[in-house]
Amino acid sequence: MIQSSNLSKNYGVTTVLKIEELVIPKGQTFGLVGNNGAGKTTFFNLLLDLIQPTTGQITSNGIEVDKSEDWKPFTSAFIDESFLIGYLTPEEYFYFIGDLRGRNKADIDTFLEDFEEIFNDEILNKKKYLRDLSKGNQKKVGIVAALIGDPEIIILDEPFANLDPTTQIRLKKMLRSLSENKEVTVLVSSHDLNHITEVCERIVVLDKGLIVKDLKTSSETLKELESYFAV
Amino acid sequence: MISHFLKLEWKQFFRSSYWQKSIALNLLLAFFGLFLIVMFLSMGIALYPILKEEFPASDPFIMVNNILFYWFLADLVIRFFFQKLPVMSVKPLLTLPIKKSKIVHYVLGKSTLSYFNFLLMFAVIPFGIMLITNGYNVTMVLFWIFVLIGITLIINFLNFLIENLAAKTDLSFLPIIAFTGVLYALNYFDIISFSTLVSNGIVGVANNPFLILIPIAILSGLYFYNYKILKGKLYIDNSLKSKALEAKTTDLSWTNKFGDIAPFMQLDIKLLLRNKRPRSSIFILIIGLLYGLFFYPNPLYQDRVWMFVFVGIFVTGIFLINFGQFIPAWDSGYYKMLMSQNIKYEQYLKSKFTLMSASVVIMFILSIPYVYFGWNILLAHFVAAVYNIGINTHVIMFAGAYNRKKINLDQRAAFNYQGTGAVQWLVGFPLLILPILIFLPFYYFISFESGLLVLIVLGLTGIVLHQKIMKLITKKYLASKYEMINAFSQEN
């Protein structure tokens, strides 16, 4: 599904990302962990063609992301709050994204019914603009919006940060059910080793832009990660 | 402590991506500023001999004092539009061990160093020296200069109070226009002769040095009032963060007939209605519409038909210029999202084009009543509208590909007046001037109609080639995509 070869990103003389080869097969739930500056967001930005690679390329479903825009219909992402439009209400934002992804109002309304639990009565019909919601609630909107239109690739950068414990648990449940769907590839990054081992089938550890570990999640994985990061 | 603040500002200024991208624009501003200084300086030197020669019977000193009132009014209006309270991102400083009073004193103190405060002095001081060399009393002249410094500073601080007041309303420029307009009218119709009052007051202080205490008292009063207001605002829960307004949902389903650009049209309309900055570009439409009234009723302009073209371009294009010059910066806050979304750049740009063209058409229709002042005006406006749609919309969208300045729509900070300064009007000049330059030679050497014909042919060519031009513009935007994403993700 996603294939990157000889990928690197330099700013001046510093290399922030250098990945020889990384293949993420279709349907995998893929986790990225690493300390600050490890290159997690850089990788996602490259995958979304928001920055240009210095060398190499990423292909998504056989499409080179910086050559063609045809990957956009089946890819969706929530990287940070700048993905939200502050002056829209949550409903309007969902409808807008729905419009872009070929879903009409009624589709979105049905779609949103599944998330009532996560929204916890704080998001919909509150007559508030997105800019006036709390950080956690903004994040919920962003994550849910990234699921609109049955995308085949979902990219979530630090989805657990800023969320309250209840929502973290619900989000994990949601991501696990997504990973059962073998049509959907999910890419998640996190600083929380517990969460990511619970959710992901495969975990890649980045350090200063390099892949240092590539693990298939098992009962040992959490221990292995903890001992790696306990320096 | 002050040196810390200064260092922060220095870095903020030179490290913003905006500065690096628009050196030319900054140079232009600097040049303009320098030009004004030279003008004032030469006026200060030449004023005394000129007045003496032209009006040998009157005292140049009194004559200058008589016109000062107009300068003060003009100063107030100019400052309102161009001088902004020195913005400092105060939020990160609040929890640091810095006394709040220090932050406020710094912000206010820095404003006294504004260019506007020095401009008048470039004229006043040489004029004062001329007065002394011509035998005027030295103490009187000195205190005359002191009073003017005092009044200039009073206007400086008065401006912030007015701006602070104005920032709370959408029609921000109305109070200042009304205020100065009323003063001017009262003076003009001799109901209250402010120009004499001001003149007498200034001369009075110059002759009785102890009266200088009055402007000093007013100045301190204003300073401390400003101080109090600003200090009260340094809490993140009230002014640094704006109140959450209840969201109003608007039914915009009528835009659906625009097909695939409808989502963007709806987004743009909401953008205009729900954010303070863009909302003001709607209100400016009213000003634009009334602009013709400055010229058309005046018989002086009835012969200068070339003015019709200028006014036509301005009236029908005011929204186009105001809104268009910030494409795509209006969407800078969520530009990353748009770029990763399932959209075609062309649809995105086409929505903006449609919106601007619609505004031109609407403005043209609303300006039809000007036909009262002559059919030529209607004709000129029609041609100008076609030119605006065919040429200016494309030009401004093309220029947008070079836009690198983020606009913060949220306006949470109380000191945030960004993007409303002098620069935004500079961008409009070529759009206004170019059609005149094209029109004038045909007008002079052939006829009024032939000039219009050339403009309308240009406009129609632009409309016919619309698809092709849009392709070109889209290509340009795609080429600068990464740079824009990078610049828009930086706070200024």
Interface residues (C-beta under 8 A of the other chain):
Chain A: L48 D49 L50 I51 Q52 E69 K72 P73 T75 S76 A77 I79 S82 F83 L84 I85 G86 Y87 L88 T89 E91 E92 F96 I97 D99 L100 R101 K127 K128 Y129 R131 D132 G149
Chain B: A244 L245 E246 A247 T249 A262 P263 Q266 L267 K270 L271 R274 N275 G333 Y334 Y335 K336 M337 M339 S340 Q341 N342 I343 K344 L409 D410 Y482 I485 N486 S489
